[in-house]
Amino acid sequence: MSQGQPRRPRSEEAQTDPIKYGDVFPASGDLSGKPIAPLDASMMQAAENIVLGHTQKGGLAAVMQSVAARNERAGLVGHKTATDVAGEEGVTLEETNLSGQRVFSSQNP
């Protein structure tokens, strides 16, 4: 599944705000303004592993892992950080078949 590229500067040195869900995914509500954190990415990776048996290359978990690592390297989120939404409610992964293509999306339970 193709994800849009982050709309933030490529240079981590220029990064003063964390990359948020709304910067990378078509998120809405409170989640769109939350930074993508390492524990959020780990929860999504676990969900993909349960559903698919592996982490999908270029999938939601891979994108989240990359962005969370970038946020962490820039010192904008801690290694054991989770957003309140993901940390309290968890994440789920849903598979949908649209016109013969498998599409995976995440949602709060």
C-alpha distances in whole Angstrom, upper triangle without the diagonal:
4,6,10,13,15,18,21,23,22,25,26,29,29,26,29,27,24,20,19,17,17,17,13,12,14,16,20,23,24,21,20,23,22,22,19,21,21,22,19,17,19,19,15,15,18,16,13,16,18,15,14,16,15,12,9,9,7,6,8,11,11,11,13,16,16,17,19,21,21,23,25,26,27,29,27,26,28,27,27,26,24,24,26,24,22,25,27,25,22,18,17,13,13,11,12,12,12,14,13,9,8,7,8,10,12,16,19,22
4,7,9,12,15,18,20,19,22,23,27,26,24,26,24,22,18,18,15,16,15,11,11,12,15,19,22,23,20,19,21,21,20,18,21,21,22,20,17,20,20,16,17,20,18,16,19,21,18,17,20,17,15,11,10,7,8,9,12,11,10,13,15,15,15,18,20,19,21,24,24,25,27,26,25,27,26,27,26,24,24,26,24,22,26,28,26,23,20,19,16,16,15,15,15,14,16,16,12,12,10,11,12,14,17,21,23
4,6,9,12,14,17,16,20,20,24,23,21,23,21,18,14,14,12,12,11,7,7,9,12,16,19,20,17,15,18,18,17,15,18,18,20,17,15,18,18,15,16,19,18,16,19,21,19,18,21,18,15,12,11,8,8,8,11,10,8,10,13,12,12,15,17,17,18,21,22,22,24,22,22,24,24,25,23,21,21,23,21,20,23,25,24,21,18,18,15,16,16,16,17,16,18,19,15,14,11,11,11,13,16,19,22
4,6,8,12,14,14,18,18,22,20,18,21,19,17,13,13,11,11,9,6,7,9,12,15,19,20,17,14,17,17,16,15,18,19,21,19,17,20,21,18,19,22,21,19,22,24,23,22,24,22,18,16,15,11,11,11,14,13,10,12,15,13,12,16,17,16,17,20,21,21,23,22,22,24,24,26,24,22,21,24,22,21,24,27,25,23,20,21,19,19,19,19,20,19,21,21,18,18,15,15,14,15,18,21,24
4,6,9,11,10,14,15,18,17,15,18,16,15,11,12,12,11,8,6,9,12,14,17,20,21,18,15,17,17,15,14,17,18,21,19,17,20,21,18,19,23,22,20,23,26,24,23,25,23,19,17,15,11,13,12,14,13,9,12,14,11,10,14,15,13,15,18,18,18,21,19,20,23,23,25,23,22,21,24,23,22,25,27,26,24,22,22,21,22,22,22,24,22,24,25,21,20,18,17,17,18,20,23,26
4,5,8,9,12,12,16,14,12,14,13,11,8,9,9,9,6,5,9,12,13,16,18,18,16,13,14,14,12,11,15,16,19,17,15,19,20,18,19,23,22,21,24,27,26,25,27,24,20,19,17,14,14,13,15,13,10,11,13,11,8,12,13,11,12,15,16,15,18,16,17,20,20,22,20,19,18,22,21,20,23,25,25,23,21,22,21,23,24,24,26,25,27,27,24,23,20,19,18,18,20,22,25
4,7,9,12,13,15,13,11,13,12,11,9,10,11,10,6,7,11,12,14,16,19,19,17,13,14,15,14,14,17,19,22,20,19,22,24,21,23,26,26,25,28,30,29,29,30,28,24,22,21,17,18,17,18,17,13,14,17,14,11,15,16,13,14,17,18,16,19,17,18,22,23,25,22,22,20,23,23,22,25,28,27,26,24,25,24,26,26,27,28,27,29,30,26,26,23,22,20,21,22,24,28
4,6,9,9,12,9,8,10,9,9,7,10,12,11,8,9,13,15,16,18,20,19,17,14,14,15,12,13,16,18,21,19,19,22,24,22,23,27,27,26,28,31,30,30,31,28,25,24,22,19,19,18,19,18,14,14,16,13,11,13,14,11,11,15,15,13,15,14,16,19,21,23,20,21,20,23,23,22,25,27,27,26,25,26,26,28,29,29,31,30,32,33,29,28,25,24,22,22,24,25,29
4,6,7,9,7,7,10,10,11,10,13,15,15,11,13,16,19,20,22,24,23,21,18,17,18,15,16,18,20,23,22,21,24,26,25,25,29,29,28,31,33,33,32,34,30,26,26,23,20,22,21,21,19,16,17,18,15,12,15,15,11,12,15,14,12,15,14,17,20,22,24,22,23,22,26,26,25,27,30,31,29,28,30,29,31,32,32,34,33,35,35,32,31,28,27,26,26,27,29,32
4,6,9,8,8,12,13,12,11,15,17,17,13,13,17,20,21,24,26,25,23,20,19,19,17,16,18,19,23,22,20,23,25,24,24,28,28,27,29,32,32,31,32,28,25,24,21,18,20,20,20,18,15,16,16,13,11,14,14,10,12,15,13,12,15,15,17,20,21,24,22,23,23,27,27,26,28,31,31,29,28,29,28,30,31,32,34,33,34,35,31,30,28,27,26,26,28,29,33
4,5,5,7,10,12,13,12,16,19,19,16,16,20,23,24,26,28,27,24,22,21,21,17,17,19,20,23,23,21,24,27,26,26,29,30,29,31,34,34,33,34,30,27,26,23,21,23,22,22,20,17,18,18,14,13,15,14,10,12,14,11,10,13,14,17,19,20,23,22,24,24,27,28,27,29,32,33,31,30,32,31,33,34,35,37,36,38,38,34,33,31,30,28,28,30,31,35
4,5,5,8,10,10,11,14,17,19,15,16,20,23,23,25,26,25,23,21,19,18,15,15,16,17,20,20,19,22,24,24,24,27,28,28,29,32,33,32,32,29,25,25,23,21,22,21,21,19,16,16,16,13,11,12,11,7,8,10,8,6,10,10,13,16,17,20,19,21,21,25,26,25,26,29,30,28,27,30,29,32,33,35,37,36,38,38,35,33,31,29,28,27,28,29,33
4,5,8,11,12,13,17,20,21,18,19,23,26,26,28,29,27,25,23,21,21,17,18,18,19,23,23,22,25,27,27,27,30,32,31,33,36,36,36,36,33,29,29,27,25,26,25,24,22,20,20,19,16,15,15,14,11,11,12,10,7,10,11,15,17,18,22,21,23,23,27,28,27,28,31,33,31,31,33,33,36,37,39,40,40,42,42,38,37,34,33,31,30,32,32,36
4,6,9,11,12,16,19,19,16,18,21,24,24,26,27,25,24,21,19,19,16,18,19,20,24,24,23,26,28,27,28,31,32,32,34,37,37,36,37,34,30,30,27,25,26,25,25,23,20,20,20,17,15,16,16,12,12,14,12,9,12,12,15,18,20,23,22,23,23,26,27,27,28,31,32,31,30,33,33,35,36,38,40,39,41,41,38,36,34,32,30,30,31,32,35
4,6,7,9,12,15,16,13,15,19,21,21,23,23,22,20,18,16,16,13,14,15,17,20,20,20,22,25,24,25,28,29,29,31,33,34,33,34,31,27,27,25,23,24,22,22,20,18,17,17,15,12,13,13,9,8,11,10,7,9,9,12,15,17,20,18,20,19,23,24,23,24,27,29,27,27,29,29,32,33,35,37,36,39,39,35,34,31,29,27,26,27,28,32
4,7,9,12,16,16,14,17,20,22,21,22,22,20,19,18,15,15,12,14,15,18,21,20,21,23,25,25,26,29,30,30,32,35,35,35,36,33,29,30,28,26,26,24,24,23,20,19,19,17,14,14,15,12,10,12,12,8,9,8,11,15,17,20,17,19,18,21,23,23,24,27,28,27,27,30,30,33,35,36,39,38,41,41,38,36,33,31,29,27,28,28,31
4,7,9,12,13,11,14,17,19,18,19,19,17,16,14,11,11,9,11,13,16,18,18,18,21,23,22,24,27,27,28,30,32,32,33,34,31,27,28,26,24,24,21,21,21,18,16,17,16,12,12,14,11,8,11,12,9,10,7,10,13,16,18,15,16,15,18,19,20,21,23,25,24,24,27,27,30,32,33,36,35,38,39,35,33,30,28,25,24,24,24,28
4,6,10,11,10,12,14,17,15,17,17,15,13,12,10,9,6,8,9,12,15,14,14,17,19,19,20,23,23,24,26,28,29,29,30,27,24,24,23,21,20,18,17,17,15,13,14,13,9,9,11,9,5,9,10,8,9,6,7,11,13,15,12,13,12,15,17,16,18,20,22,21,20,23,24,26,29,30,33,33,35,36,32,30,27,25,22,20,21,21,25
4,7,8,6,8,11,13,13,15,16,14,12,10,9,8,6,6,9,12,15,13,13,16,18,17,18,21,22,22,24,26,26,26,28,25,21,21,20,18,17,15,15,15,12,10,12,11,7,8,10,8,7,10,12,10,12,9,10,13,15,16,14,14,13,16,16,16,18,21,21,20,19,21,21,24,26,27,29,29,32,32,29,27,24,21,19,18,19,20,23
4,5,5,7,9,11,9,11,12,11,8,6,6,5,4,5,9,12,14,12,12,16,16,15,18,20,20,20,23,25,25,25,27,25,21,21,21,18,17,14,15,15,12,10,13,12,9,9,13,11,9,12,15,14,14,11,11,14,16,17,13,12,10,13,13,13,16,18,18,17,16,19,19,21,23,25,27,27,30,31,27,25,22,20,17,15,16,16,20
4,5,5,6,8,6,9,10,10,6,5,6,6,6,6,10,13,14,11,11,15,15,13,16,18,17,18,21,22,22,23,25,23,19,19,19,16,15,11,13,14,11,9,12,13,10,10,14,13,12,15,17,17,17,14,14,16,17,18,14,12,10,13,12,12,15,17,16,15,14,16,16,18,20,21,24,24,27,27,24,22,18,16,13,12,12,13,17
4,5,5,6,5,7,9,10,7,4,6,8,9,9,13,16,18,14,15,19,18,16,19,22,20,21,24,25,24,25,27,25,22,21,21,18,16,14,16,17,13,12,16,15,12,14,17,16,14,18,20,19,20,16,16,20,21,21,18,16,13,16,14,15,18,19,19,18,16,18,18,19,21,22,24,23,26,27,24,23,19,17,15,14,14,15,19
4,6,8,8,11,13,13,11,8,8,10,9,10,13,16,18,15,15,19,19,17,20,23,22,21,25,26,25,26,28,25,22,21,20,17,16,14,15,16,12,11,15,13,10,12,15,13,13,16,18,16,18,15,16,19,20,21,18,17,15,18,17,17,20,22,21,20,19,20,20,21,23,23,25,24,27,28,25,23,20,19,16,16,17,18,22
4,7,8,11,14,15,12,9,11,11,10,9,13,15,17,14,13,17,17,15,17,20,19,18,21,23,22,22,24,22,18,17,16,13,12,10,12,12,9,9,12,11,9,11,14,13,13,16,18,17,19,17,17,19,20,21,18,17,15,18,17,16,19,22,21,19,17,18,17,18,20,20,22,22,24,25,21,20,17,15,13,13,15,17,21
4,5,9,12,13,10,8,11,12,12,10,14,16,17,14,13,17,16,14,16,19,17,17,20,22,20,20,23,21,18,16,17,13,12,9,12,13,10,10,14,13,11,13,17,16,16,19,21,20,22,19,19,21,21,22,19,17,15,18,15,15,18,20,19,17,15,15,14,15,17,17,19,19,21,22,19,18,14,13,10,10,12,14,18
4,7,10,12,10,8,11,13,14,13,17,19,20,16,16,20,19,16,19,21,19,19,23,23,22,22,25,24,21,19,19,16,14,12,15,16,13,13,17,17,15,17,20,20,19,22,24,23,25,22,21,24,25,25,22,19,17,19,16,16,20,21,19,18,16,16,15,15,17,17,19,18,20,22,19,18,14,13,11,11,12,14,18
4,7,9,6,5,9,10,12,12,15,18,18,14,15,19,17,15,18,20,18,19,22,23,22,23,25,24,21,20,21,18,16,13,15,17,14,13,17,18,15,16,20,19,18,21,23,23,23,20,19,22,23,23,19,17,14,15,13,13,17,18,16,16,14,15,15,15,17,18,21,20,23,24,21,20,16,14,11,10,10,12,15
4,7,6,5,8,10,13,14,17,20,20,17,18,21,20,18,21,23,21,22,25,26,24,26,29,27,25,24,25,22,19,16,19,21,18,17,20,21,18,19,22,22,20,23,26,25,25,22,21,24,25,24,21,18,15,15,13,14,18,18,16,17,15,17,17,18,20,20,23,22,25,27,24,23,19,17,14,13,11,12,16
4,6,6,8,10,13,15,17,21,20,17,19,22,20,19,23,24,22,24,27,27,26,28,30,29,27,26,27,25,22,19,21,23,20,18,22,23,20,20,24,23,21,24,27,25,25,21,21,23,25,24,20,17,14,13,11,14,17,16,15,16,16,17,19,19,22,23,26,25,28,30,27,26,22,20,16,15,13,12,15
4,6,6,7,11,13,15,18,18,15,17,20,19,18,22,23,21,23,26,26,26,28,30,29,26,26,27,25,23,19,20,22,20,17,20,22,18,18,22,21,19,21,24,23,22,19,18,20,22,21,17,14,10,10,9,12,14,14,13,15,15,17,19,21,24,24,28,27,31,32,29,27,24,21,18,15,13,12,15
4,5,5,8,9,12,15,15,12,14,17,15,15,18,20,18,20,23,23,23,25,27,25,23,23,24,21,19,15,16,19,16,14,17,18,15,15,19,19,16,18,22,21,20,17,16,18,19,18,15,12,8,9,7,9,12,13,12,13,12,15,16,18,21,22,25,25,28,30,27,24,21,18,15,12,11,10,14
4,6,8,10,13,16,17,14,15,18,17,16,19,21,20,21,24,25,24,26,28,26,23,23,23,20,18,15,17,18,15,14,17,17,14,15,18,18,15,18,21,20,20,17,16,19,20,20,17,14,11,13,11,12,15,16,16,16,15,17,18,19,21,22,25,25,28,29,26,24,20,18,15,13,13,13,17
4,7,9,12,16,17,14,16,19,19,18,21,23,22,23,26,27,27,28,30,28,25,25,25,23,21,18,19,20,17,15,18,18,14,14,18,17,14,17,20,18,18,14,14,17,19,19,15,13,10,12,11,13,15,17,17,17,17,19,21,22,25,26,29,28,31,33,29,28,24,22,18,16,16,15,19
4,6,9,12,13,11,13,16,16,15,18,20,20,21,24,25,25,26,28,26,23,23,24,21,20,16,16,18,15,13,15,16,12,12,15,15,12,14,17,16,16,12,11,14,16,15,12,10,7,9,9,10,12,14,14,14,14,17,19,21,24,26,29,29,32,33,29,27,24,21,18,15,15,14,17
4,6,10,11,10,11,14,15,14,17,19,19,20,23,24,25,26,27,25,21,22,22,19,18,15,15,16,13,10,12,13,9,8,11,11,8,10,13,12,12,9,8,11,13,13,10,9,7,10,11,11,13,15,16,15,15,18,19,22,24,26,29,29,32,33,29,27,24,21,18,16,16,16,19
4,7,9,7,7,11,12,11,13,16,16,17,19,21,21,22,23,21,17,18,18,16,15,12,11,12,10,7,9,10,7,5,9,10,8,10,13,13,13,10,8,11,11,12,9,8,7,11,11,10,12,15,15,14,13,16,16,19,22,24,27,27,30,30,27,24,21,18,16,13,14,15,18
4,6,5,6,9,10,11,13,15,16,17,19,20,21,22,23,20,17,19,19,18,16,13,12,13,12,8,8,10,8,5,8,10,7,8,11,12,11,9,6,8,8,8,6,5,7,10,11,9,10,14,15,13,13,16,17,21,23,26,29,29,33,32,29,26,23,20,18,15,16,15,18
4,5,5,6,9,10,11,12,14,15,16,19,20,21,21,18,15,17,18,17,16,13,11,11,11,8,7,9,9,5,7,10,9,8,11,13,12,11,8,8,6,7,6,7,9,13,13,11,11,15,16,13,13,16,17,21,23,26,29,30,33,33,29,26,23,20,19,16,17,17,19
4,5,5,6,9,10,10,12,14,15,17,18,20,19,18,15,18,19,18,17,14,11,13,13,10,9,12,12,8,10,13,12,11,15,16,15,14,10,9,8,6,6,5,8,11,11,8,8,12,13,10,11,14,16,19,22,25,28,30,33,32,29,26,23,20,18,15,16,15,17
4,5,5,6,9,10,11,12,14,16,17,18,19,17,14,16,17,17,14,11,9,12,11,8,9,12,11,8,11,14,12,12,16,17,17,15,11,12,11,9,8,5,7,10,9,6,7,11,11,8,8,11,13,16,19,22,25,26,30,29,26,23,20,17,14,11,12,12,14
4,5,5,6,9,10,10,12,14,15,16,16,14,11,13,14,13,11,9,6,8,8,5,5,9,9,7,9,12,12,12,15,17,17,15,12,13,11,11,10,9,10,13,13,9,11,14,14,11,10,12,12,16,18,21,24,25,28,28,24,21,18,15,14,11,13,14,16
4,5,5,6,9,10,10,12,14,15,15,13,11,13,15,15,13,11,8,10,11,9,7,11,12,10,11,14,14,14,16,19,18,17,14,13,11,10,11,9,12,14,14,10,11,14,14,11,10,12,13,17,19,22,25,27,30,29,25,22,20,17,16,13,15,15,16
4,5,5,6,9,10,11,12,14,14,13,11,14,16,16,14,11,8,12,13,10,10,14,14,12,14,17,17,16,19,21,21,19,16,16,14,12,12,9,11,13,12,8,9,12,11,7,7,9,10,14,17,20,23,25,28,28,24,21,19,15,14,11,12,11,13
4,5,5,6,9,10,11,12,13,11,9,11,13,13,10,7,5,9,10,8,9,12,13,12,14,17,17,17,20,22,22,20,17,17,16,15,14,11,13,15,13,9,11,14,12,9,6,7,8,11,14,17,20,22,25,24,21,17,15,11,10,8,10,11,13
4,5,5,6,9,10,10,10,8,6,9,11,12,9,8,5,8,10,9,8,12,13,12,14,17,17,17,20,22,22,21,18,18,16,15,15,14,15,18,16,13,14,17,16,12,10,10,10,13,15,18,21,23,26,24,21,18,16,13,12,11,13,15,16
4,5,5,6,9,10,9,9,8,11,14,15,13,11,8,11,14,12,12,15,17,15,17,20,20,20,22,25,24,23,20,20,17,16,16,14,16,18,16,13,14,16,15,11,9,9,10,13,15,19,21,24,27,25,22,19,17,14,14,12,14,14,15
4,5,5,6,8,9,9,9,11,14,15,12,10,9,12,14,12,13,17,17,17,19,21,21,22,24,26,26,25,22,22,19,18,18,15,16,18,16,12,14,15,13,10,7,6,6,9,11,15,18,21,24,23,20,16,15,11,11,9,11,12,12
4,5,5,6,7,6,6,7,11,12,9,8,7,10,12,12,12,15,17,17,18,21,22,22,24,26,27,26,23,23,21,20,20,18,19,20,18,15,17,19,17,13,10,9,7,9,10,14,16,19,22,20,17,13,12,9,10,9,12,14,15
4,6,5,4,4,6,8,12,14,11,12,10,12,15,14,14,17,19,18,19,22,23,23,25,28,28,27,24,24,21,20,21,19,21,22,21,17,18,20,19,15,13,11,10,12,13,17,19,22,24,22,19,16,15,12,14,13,16,17,17
4,6,6,8,9,12,15,17,14,14,12,15,17,17,17,20,22,21,22,25,26,26,28,30,31,29,26,26,23,22,22,20,21,22,20,17,18,20,17,14,12,10,9,11,12,16,18,21,24,22,20,16,16,13,14,13,15,16,15
4,6,8,9,10,14,16,12,13,12,15,17,17,17,20,22,22,23,26,27,27,29,31,32,30,28,28,25,24,24,22,22,23,21,18,20,21,18,15,12,9,7,8,8,12,14,18,20,18,16,12,12,10,11,11,14,15,15
4,5,7,8,11,13,11,12,12,13,16,17,17,19,21,22,23,25,26,27,29,31,32,31,28,28,26,25,25,23,24,26,23,20,22,24,21,18,15,12,10,11,10,13,14,17,20,17,15,11,12,10,13,13,16,18,18
4,7,9,12,15,13,14,13,14,17,18,17,20,22,22,23,26,27,27,29,31,32,31,29,28,25,25,25,23,25,27,25,21,23,24,22,19,16,14,12,14,13,17,18,21,23,21,18,15,16,14,16,16,19,20,20
4,6,9,12,10,12,10,11,14,15,14,16,19,19,20,22,24,24,25,28,29,28,26,26,23,23,23,22,24,26,24,20,22,24,23,19,16,15,13,15,14,18,19,22,24,21,18,15,15,13,15,16,19,21,21
4,6,9,7,9,7,7,11,11,11,13,15,16,16,19,20,21,22,25,26,25,23,23,20,20,21,19,21,23,22,18,20,23,21,17,15,14,12,14,14,17,19,21,23,21,18,15,14,12,14,14,17,19,20
4,6,5,8,7,7,10,12,12,13,16,17,17,19,21,22,23,25,27,26,24,25,22,23,23,21,22,25,23,20,22,25,23,19,16,15,12,14,13,15,16,18,20,18,15,12,12,10,12,13,17,20,21
4,5,9,9,6,9,12,11,12,14,16,16,18,20,21,22,24,26,25,24,25,22,24,24,22,24,26,25,22,24,27,25,22,19,18,15,17,16,18,19,20,21,19,16,14,13,12,14,16,19,22,24
4,7,8,6,6,10,10,10,12,15,15,16,18,20,21,22,24,24,22,24,22,23,23,21,22,25,23,21,23,26,25,21,18,18,15,16,16,17,18,18,20,19,15,14,12,11,13,14,18,21,23
4,6,5,6,9,10,11,12,14,16,17,18,20,21,23,25,23,22,23,21,22,21,19,20,23,20,18,21,23,21,18,15,14,11,13,12,14,16,16,19,18,14,12,10,8,9,11,14,17,19
4,6,5,6,9,10,11,12,14,15,16,18,20,21,22,21,19,20,19,19,18,16,16,19,17,14,17,20,18,15,12,11,9,11,12,14,16,17,20,19,16,13,11,8,8,8,11,14,17
4,5,5,6,9,10,10,12,14,15,16,18,20,21,20,17,18,16,17,16,14,15,18,16,13,16,18,17,14,11,11,10,13,14,17,19,20,23,22,19,16,14,11,10,10,13,15,17
4,5,5,6,9,10,11,12,14,15,16,18,20,19,18,19,17,18,17,16,18,21,19,16,19,22,21,17,15,15,14,16,16,19,21,22,24,23,19,17,15,13,13,13,16,18,21
4,6,5,6,9,10,11,12,14,15,17,19,17,16,18,17,18,17,16,16,20,18,16,18,21,20,18,15,16,14,17,17,19,21,21,24,23,19,17,15,13,13,12,15,18,21
4,5,5,6,8,10,10,12,14,15,16,15,13,15,14,14,13,12,13,16,15,13,15,18,17,15,13,14,13,16,18,20,22,23,26,25,22,19,17,14,13,11,14,15,18
4,6,5,6,9,10,10,12,14,15,15,13,13,12,13,13,12,14,17,17,14,16,19,19,16,14,16,15,19,20,23,25,26,28,28,24,21,19,16,16,14,17,18,21
4,6,5,6,9,10,11,12,14,14,13,14,13,15,15,15,16,20,20,17,19,22,22,19,18,19,18,21,22,24,26,27,29,28,24,22,20,18,17,17,19,21,24
4,5,5,6,9,10,11,13,11,11,13,13,15,13,13,14,18,17,16,17,21,21,18,17,19,18,21,23,25,27,27,30,29,25,23,21,18,17,16,18,19,23
4,5,5,6,9,10,11,10,8,9,9,11,10,10,11,15,16,13,15,18,19,16,16,18,18,21,23,26,28,29,32,31,28,25,22,20,18,16,18,18,21
4,5,5,6,9,10,10,9,10,9,11,11,13,15,18,19,17,17,21,22,20,19,21,21,24,26,28,31,31,34,33,29,27,25,22,21,19,21,22,25
4,5,5,6,9,9,9,11,11,14,13,15,16,20,20,19,20,23,24,22,21,23,23,26,27,29,32,32,34,34,30,28,26,23,22,21,23,24,27
4,6,5,6,5,6,8,10,12,11,12,13,17,18,17,17,21,22,20,20,23,23,26,28,30,32,33,35,35,31,29,26,24,22,20,22,22,25
4,5,5,6,5,6,6,10,9,12,14,17,19,17,17,21,22,20,20,23,24,27,29,32,34,35,38,37,33,31,28,26,24,22,23,23,26
4,5,8,8,9,9,13,13,16,17,21,22,21,21,24,26,24,24,26,27,30,32,34,36,37,39,39,35,33,30,28,26,25,26,27,30
4,6,8,10,11,15,14,16,17,21,22,21,22,25,27,25,25,28,28,31,33,35,37,37,40,40,36,34,31,29,27,26,27,27,30
4,6,7,9,12,12,15,16,19,21,20,20,23,25,24,24,28,28,32,34,36,39,39,42,42,38,36,33,30,28,26,27,27,30
4,7,10,12,10,12,13,16,18,18,18,21,23,22,22,25,26,29,32,34,37,37,40,40,36,34,31,28,26,24,24,24,27
4,7,8,6,9,10,13,15,15,14,17,19,18,19,22,24,27,30,32,35,35,38,38,35,32,29,26,24,21,22,21,24
4,5,5,9,11,14,16,15,14,17,20,18,20,23,24,28,31,33,36,37,40,40,36,33,31,27,25,23,23,22,25
4,6,9,12,15,17,15,14,17,19,17,18,22,23,27,29,32,35,36,39,38,35,32,29,26,24,22,23,22,24
4,7,10,12,15,13,11,14,16,15,16,20,22,25,28,31,34,36,39,38,35,32,29,26,24,21,21,20,22
4,7,9,12,10,9,12,15,13,15,18,21,24,27,30,33,34,37,37,34,31,28,24,22,19,19,18,20
4,6,8,6,5,9,11,10,11,15,17,21,24,27,30,31,35,34,31,28,25,22,19,16,15,14,16
4,5,5,6,8,10,10,11,15,17,20,23,26,29,30,34,34,30,28,24,21,18,15,14,12,15
4,6,5,6,8,9,11,15,18,21,24,27,30,31,35,35,32,29,26,23,19,16,14,11,14
4,6,6,6,7,9,12,15,17,21,23,27,28,31,32,29,26,23,19,16,13,10,8,10
4,6,5,5,6,10,13,16,19,22,25,26,30,30,27,24,21,17,15,11,10,7,10
4,6,6,9,12,15,19,22,25,28,30,34,33,30,27,24,21,18,14,13,10,12
4,6,9,13,16,19,23,25,29,31,34,34,32,28,25,22,19,15,13,10,10
4,7,10,13,16,19,22,26,27,31,31,29,25,22,19,16,12,10,6,7
4,7,10,13,17,20,24,25,29,29,26,23,20,16,14,10,9,6,7
4,7,10,14,16,20,22,25,25,22,19,16,13,10,7,6,5,6
4,7,10,13,17,19,23,22,20,16,14,10,8,5,5,6,6
4,7,10,13,16,19,19,16,12,10,7,6,4,7,9,9
4,7,10,13,16,16,14,10,8,6,5,6,8,10,11
4,7,10,13,12,10,7,6,5,7,9,11,14,14
4,6,10,10,8,6,5,6,8,11,13,16,16
4,6,6,5,5,6,9,11,14,16,20,20
4,5,5,6,7,10,12,16,18,21,22
4,6,8,10,14,16,19,21,25,26
4,7,9,13,16,19,22,25,26
4,6,10,13,16,19,23,24
4,7,10,13,16,20,21
4,7,10,13,17,18
4,7,10,14,15
4,7,10,12
4,7,9
4,6
4
